[in-house]
Amino acid sequence: MKYYLVAGEASGDLHASNLMKAIKEKDKEAKFRFFGGELMSSVRDSLLVIHYREMAYMGIIPVLLNFRKILRNMRVCRTEIQAYQPDAVILVDYPGFNLKIAKFVKKNFNIPVFYYISPKIWAWKKYRIKTIKKYIDRMLCILPFEADFYKSLHYEADYTGNPTVDEVNLFLKKNKNSRNAFINDNRLHDKPLIAVLPGSRKQEIRKNLPKMLSSVDKHIHYQFVIAGAPGLVAEDYNQYIENRKDIKILFHQTYSILQHAEIALVTSGTATLETALFNVPQIVCYHVSGGKLVNFVFRYFFHVKYISLVNLIAGKEAVKELFGAKFSSSSINNEIDTVINDGEYRKNMIEAYQEIAAKLGNKNSSKNAAAIIVNNLSSG
């Protein structure tokens, strides 16, 4: 069968590539065309149409500046689907773009639409449930509370397991490298590591990284190692580092960095969950313009209490979230000091991580999602 996938970010490329491999196991004749990246391109019988680097715009200004490109990408996607006539369209996260594609497909063709990695309508834009009910045949969720949320809105969804759990478990199974080997291979100092994960987009790096690095001089007994994001290059980070030799950037080694880190400064997103699965005490650092107003709006107008996946899954404040007016150099420094010096604080955080892992379970998300998709197509 023929499958058309749309993934608009680096994380989507990773999860979609694993889903494609799992589909290939169930459907030996599977062929793919897609919007995505290198990982999806590595799957046999696949063809990249547009790279996610041409699509990953976040925030009002970047979207406005690239509006023509976004419209062009939308036209290309619609034309491609019409010409390719796939047996199924699989949309991966990226809701601003993908929900419009779902509407186009269901209004013009009799093609089933599957959505892998649900839009976060449980946090905001709850009104999108109307679009989902009309245009999505099957919603495949990767967070355990999402299926229950959809059920409360009278829409059936499946929890497939969490792909991040699968990826971290696979990494730990394959990588038994010692800390000394990691330090030597990357020419690092023999100091405890503070991992810095400032996001995957240039605008996130610009807004988050300078304050995240403001702690370097106050914690000279630690070394700060930045996890370079896929699709970015050293220059995207160097302008904020000012050629400091005590700060290292490592690309394609995020999991290795977390495996050997003592503390992590993490921008909200999947990275917070990855950090928790490696049992690394973390501080969520996320710049949002607006200061105290942002915290007020979040507190009284959002449907959730937390911004990080870790706290959302835990259902409590397992880790400290510094955003809006709370995101400052002093608050980051104070929280690092607390993590370093308060053993009970660290212990409680690690125990919360264990609870999160238990809630997520050990389902193989990609294989479960692939089984649902292929079985649905086979049964008509």
VMD Tcl script that draws the C-alpha trace (Angstrom):
set ca {
  {0.00 0.00 0.00}
  {0.97 3.62 -0.47}
  {1.29 6.01 2.48}
  {1.67 9.79 2.53}
  {3.14 11.26 5.74}
  {3.56 14.85 6.90}
  {6.02 15.64 9.70}
  {7.03 19.27 10.17}
  {9.78 19.10 12.82}
  {12.88 17.13 13.86}
  {10.98 15.17 16.51}
  {8.30 14.33 13.97}
  {10.96 13.07 11.57}
  {12.27 10.72 14.27}
  {8.88 9.36 15.34}
  {7.58 9.10 11.78}
  {10.68 7.19 10.64}
  {10.14 4.59 13.36}
  {6.47 4.36 12.44}
  {7.41 3.82 8.78}
  {9.79 1.00 9.71}
  {7.05 -0.61 11.80}
  {4.55 -0.30 8.94}
  {7.12 -1.90 6.65}
  {7.23 -4.93 8.98}
  {3.45 -5.31 8.71}
  {3.11 -4.34 5.06}
  {6.06 -5.59 3.02}
  {4.88 -3.72 -0.08}
  {4.57 -0.36 1.71}
  {5.78 2.72 -0.18}
  {6.04 6.20 1.26}
  {6.08 9.81 0.11}
  {6.43 12.47 2.76}
  {7.25 15.86 4.16}
  {9.99 15.16 6.73}
  {13.73 14.71 7.08}
  {16.78 12.47 6.81}
  {15.54 9.80 9.20}
  {12.39 9.25 7.17}
  {14.49 9.26 4.00}
  {16.54 6.36 5.37}
  {13.50 4.06 5.26}
  {13.37 1.86 2.16}
  {10.84 2.69 -0.60}
  {10.42 6.29 0.50}
  {10.67 9.68 -1.22}
  {11.19 13.05 0.48}
  {9.13 15.88 -1.03}
  {9.94 18.83 1.29}
  {12.34 18.89 4.25}
  {11.00 19.95 7.64}
  {13.61 22.76 7.72}
  {11.40 24.52 5.17}
  {8.41 24.24 7.48}
  {9.45 24.70 11.14}
  {8.31 28.26 11.90}
  {7.18 29.14 15.42}
  {5.66 32.38 16.67}
  {3.66 35.12 14.99}
  {6.56 37.06 13.41}
  {8.38 34.05 11.84}
  {5.06 32.77 10.47}
  {4.19 36.15 8.96}
  {7.66 36.56 7.44}
  {7.44 33.13 5.85}
  {3.74 33.15 5.03}
  {4.24 32.77 1.28}
  {6.54 29.79 1.80}
  {3.99 28.18 4.14}
  {1.24 28.64 1.55}
  {3.51 27.18 -1.13}
  {4.24 24.15 1.05}
  {0.50 23.70 1.57}
  {-0.13 23.80 -2.20}
  {2.67 21.32 -2.85}
  {1.31 18.94 -0.23}
  {-2.23 19.07 -1.65}
  {-1.02 18.60 -5.21}
  {1.22 15.71 -4.18}
  {-1.55 13.86 -2.35}
  {-3.89 14.31 -5.30}
  {-1.29 12.98 -7.74}
  {-0.02 10.15 -5.52}
  {-3.47 8.90 -4.45}
  {-2.20 7.12 -1.32}
  {-4.11 4.41 0.52}
  {-3.68 6.41 3.72}
  {-2.52 9.83 4.88}
  {-0.62 9.85 8.19}
  {-0.19 13.21 9.90}
  {2.47 13.54 12.61}
  {1.99 16.32 15.20}
  {2.41 19.81 13.58}
  {-1.31 20.69 13.91}
  {-1.41 24.18 12.37}
  {-0.45 22.67 9.01}
  {-1.69 19.11 9.36}
  {-5.28 19.80 10.37}
  {-5.68 21.86 7.18}
  {-4.30 18.94 5.16}
  {-6.75 16.59 6.90}
  {-9.65 18.84 5.92}
  {-8.47 18.95 2.29}
  {-8.09 15.16 2.09}
  {-11.49 14.31 3.61}
  {-13.34 16.91 1.54}
  {-11.84 15.79 -1.76}
  {-10.94 12.09 -1.53}
  {-12.10 8.88 0.06}
  {-8.72 8.39 1.80}
  {-8.47 7.48 5.51}
  {-6.57 9.98 7.64}
  {-4.59 8.83 10.68}
  {-3.09 11.28 13.17}
  {-0.01 10.12 15.11}
  {0.95 12.29 18.12}
  {-2.11 14.27 19.03}
  {-2.35 18.06 18.92}
  {-2.26 19.41 22.46}
  {-5.88 20.50 22.48}
  {-6.05 19.47 26.14}
  {-3.83 22.50 26.86}
  {-5.26 25.07 24.46}
  {-7.41 25.38 21.33}
  {-9.93 22.87 22.60}
  {-12.22 24.01 19.77}
  {-10.07 21.96 17.40}
  {-12.00 18.87 18.51}
  {-14.65 19.81 15.92}
  {-12.06 19.60 13.13}
  {-10.65 16.36 14.52}
  {-14.07 14.72 14.72}
  {-14.88 15.70 11.12}
  {-11.59 14.97 9.39}
  {-9.50 12.48 11.41}
  {-10.45 8.81 11.13}
  {-8.18 7.61 13.93}
  {-6.24 9.56 16.56}
  {-3.17 7.76 17.90}
  {-2.02 9.29 21.20}
  {1.39 9.02 22.86}
  {0.45 10.39 26.30}
  {-1.63 8.20 28.62}
  {-4.07 10.93 29.67}
  {-4.91 11.98 26.09}
  {-7.16 9.02 25.26}
  {-9.24 9.74 28.39}
  {-9.41 13.41 27.46}
  {-10.78 12.58 24.01}
  {-13.24 10.11 25.50}
  {-14.62 12.93 27.68}
  {-15.30 14.80 24.42}
  {-17.09 11.76 22.91}
  {-14.29 10.89 20.49}
  {-12.51 7.54 20.59}
  {-8.70 7.68 20.52}
  {-5.98 5.09 21.10}
  {-3.01 5.28 23.48}
  {-0.25 3.49 21.57}
  {2.50 3.90 24.14}
  {5.14 6.60 24.08}
  {7.84 6.55 21.35}
  {10.29 8.42 23.56}
  {10.21 5.52 26.03}
  {11.01 3.14 23.15}
  {13.87 5.31 21.90}
  {15.48 5.81 25.32}
  {15.18 2.11 26.18}
  {16.75 1.16 22.84}
  {19.59 3.62 23.37}
  {20.36 2.35 26.87}
  {20.28 -1.24 25.61}
  {22.78 -0.49 22.84}
  {25.02 2.05 24.61}
  {26.96 0.96 27.66}
  {29.73 3.54 27.21}
  {31.49 4.60 30.40}
  {31.60 8.20 31.52}
  {35.38 8.24 31.01}
  {35.01 7.11 27.39}
  {32.40 9.82 26.75}
  {34.61 12.49 28.36}
  {37.71 11.41 26.44}
  {35.98 10.96 23.08}
  {34.58 14.49 23.23}
  {37.60 16.17 24.89}
  {35.60 17.31 27.89}
  {36.83 18.23 31.36}
  {36.56 15.70 34.17}
  {33.88 17.74 35.94}
  {30.22 16.90 36.62}
  {28.09 17.68 33.55}
  {25.23 20.16 33.30}
  {23.33 19.37 30.09}
  {21.80 22.34 28.26}
  {18.90 21.61 25.89}
  {17.66 25.03 24.71}
  {15.19 23.87 22.04}
  {15.28 22.78 18.42}
  {14.53 26.04 16.60}
  {16.73 29.08 16.04}
  {14.28 31.43 17.76}
  {14.19 29.15 20.80}
  {17.98 29.16 20.96}
  {18.03 32.96 20.73}
  {15.50 33.43 23.52}
  {16.53 30.65 25.91}
  {20.25 30.00 25.62}
  {21.78 33.27 26.93}
  {19.98 33.05 30.29}
  {20.53 29.31 30.52}
  {24.27 29.97 30.21}
  {24.25 32.81 32.75}
  {24.96 30.18 35.40}
  {28.32 29.11 33.97}
  {30.48 31.51 36.00}
  {28.57 30.79 39.22}
  {29.08 27.04 38.92}
  {32.71 26.70 37.92}
  {32.94 23.19 39.37}
  {30.58 21.97 36.63}
  {30.97 21.92 32.85}
  {28.09 23.01 30.62}
  {27.48 20.90 27.50}
  {24.94 22.03 24.90}
  {23.03 19.38 22.98}
  {23.00 20.63 19.38}
  {19.61 20.15 17.73}
  {19.14 18.30 14.41}
  {19.05 20.71 11.47}
  {21.08 23.39 13.27}
  {24.82 24.12 13.07}
  {27.48 25.35 15.50}
  {27.10 28.96 14.35}
  {23.50 28.97 15.57}
  {24.93 28.59 19.09}
  {28.37 30.24 18.89}
  {26.98 33.77 18.70}
  {25.64 33.32 22.25}
  {28.73 31.59 23.63}
  {31.33 34.18 22.57}
  {33.99 31.50 21.93}
  {34.13 30.39 25.55}
  {36.18 27.21 25.81}
  {34.42 26.09 29.00}
  {31.17 25.53 27.08}
  {30.99 22.65 24.62}
  {28.45 21.97 21.84}
  {27.91 18.34 20.83}
  {25.70 17.36 17.90}
  {23.92 14.01 17.49}
  {24.73 13.07 21.10}
  {21.76 14.30 23.13}
  {21.12 10.92 24.72}
  {24.81 10.40 25.49}
  {24.93 13.81 27.16}
  {21.88 12.98 29.29}
  {23.29 9.54 30.09}
  {26.27 11.19 31.82}
  {24.74 14.45 33.09}
  {24.25 15.39 36.75}
  {21.75 18.19 36.05}
  {19.90 19.40 32.95}
  {18.53 22.79 31.90}
  {15.75 21.95 29.46}
  {13.40 23.95 27.29}
  {9.88 22.57 27.59}
  {8.97 19.83 25.12}
  {9.83 16.20 24.49}
  {13.30 16.91 25.92}
  {11.84 17.21 29.43}
  {10.47 13.68 29.15}
  {13.72 12.35 27.70}
  {15.60 13.89 30.62}
  {13.22 12.27 33.10}
  {13.63 8.85 31.47}
  {17.41 9.19 31.99}
  {16.72 10.05 35.66}
  {18.55 13.39 35.41}
  {17.35 16.15 37.81}
  {16.18 19.01 35.60}
  {15.02 22.61 35.52}
  {12.55 23.61 32.82}
  {13.64 26.93 31.28}
  {11.33 28.54 28.74}
  {11.30 32.15 27.58}
  {7.87 33.62 26.92}
  {7.51 37.35 26.27}
  {5.14 39.18 28.58}
  {6.56 38.52 32.04}
  {3.95 38.40 34.80}
  {1.10 38.82 32.29}
  {2.05 35.49 30.70}
  {1.96 33.72 34.07}
  {-1.43 35.29 34.81}
  {-2.88 34.23 31.44}
  {-1.50 30.71 31.81}
  {-2.90 30.37 35.32}
  {-6.42 31.56 34.55}
  {-7.03 30.85 30.85}
  {-5.23 27.59 30.02}
  {-6.77 24.19 30.61}
  {-3.65 22.74 32.29}
  {-1.53 23.59 35.32}
  {1.90 22.87 33.81}
  {3.89 23.47 30.62}
  {6.27 20.49 30.77}
  {5.40 16.93 29.77}
  {7.03 15.68 32.95}
  {4.66 17.57 35.22}
  {1.64 16.97 33.00}
  {2.14 13.20 33.10}
  {3.00 13.24 36.81}
  {-0.07 15.35 37.57}
  {2.01 17.43 39.98}
  {5.08 19.68 40.09}
  {7.79 17.05 39.82}
  {10.25 19.60 38.36}
  {10.48 23.37 38.60}
  {9.11 25.30 35.61}
  {10.72 28.69 34.98}
  {8.80 30.62 32.32}
  {7.41 34.11 31.86}
  {8.45 36.28 34.83}
  {9.95 33.21 36.54}
  {12.54 32.75 33.77}
  {15.58 34.74 34.96}
  {19.29 34.24 35.57}
  {18.83 34.42 39.34}
  {16.00 31.87 39.40}
  {18.04 29.44 37.28}
  {21.05 29.85 39.57}
  {18.95 29.35 42.69}
  {17.34 26.22 41.31}
  {20.69 24.72 40.29}
  {21.94 25.34 43.83}
  {18.86 23.60 45.24}
  {19.34 20.55 43.02}
  {23.03 20.37 43.97}
  {22.66 20.86 47.70}
  {19.26 19.43 48.66}
  {19.43 15.62 48.58}
  {15.78 15.20 49.55}
  {14.72 17.49 46.69}
  {16.64 15.37 44.17}
  {15.31 12.14 45.67}
  {11.69 13.31 45.35}
  {12.30 14.27 41.73}
  {13.74 10.86 40.85}
  {10.82 9.12 42.59}
  {8.41 11.20 40.50}
  {10.30 10.06 37.39}
  {9.68 6.43 38.36}
  {5.95 7.14 38.68}
  {5.97 8.75 35.23}
  {7.70 5.75 33.69}
  {5.10 3.44 35.22}
  {2.25 5.53 33.79}
  {3.79 5.51 30.31}
  {4.32 1.75 30.35}
  {6.53 -0.26 28.01}
  {4.29 -0.55 24.96}
  {6.11 -0.25 21.64}
  {4.40 2.86 20.31}
  {5.55 2.60 16.69}
  {4.53 -1.06 16.36}
  {1.17 -0.49 18.04}
  {0.41 2.51 15.83}
  {1.51 0.61 12.71}
  {-0.72 -2.34 13.63}
  {-3.75 -0.07 14.06}
  {-3.11 1.64 10.70}
  {-2.39 -1.48 8.64}
  {-5.20 -3.52 10.24}
  {-7.67 -0.72 9.63}
  {-6.68 -0.52 5.97}
  {-6.75 -4.28 5.54}
  {-10.24 -4.54 7.02}
  {-11.50 -1.66 4.90}
}
mol new
graphics top color blue
foreach p $ca { graphics top sphere $p radius 0.5 }
foreach p [lrange $ca 0 end-1] q [lrange $ca 1 end] { graphics top cylinder $p $q radius 0.2 }
display resetview
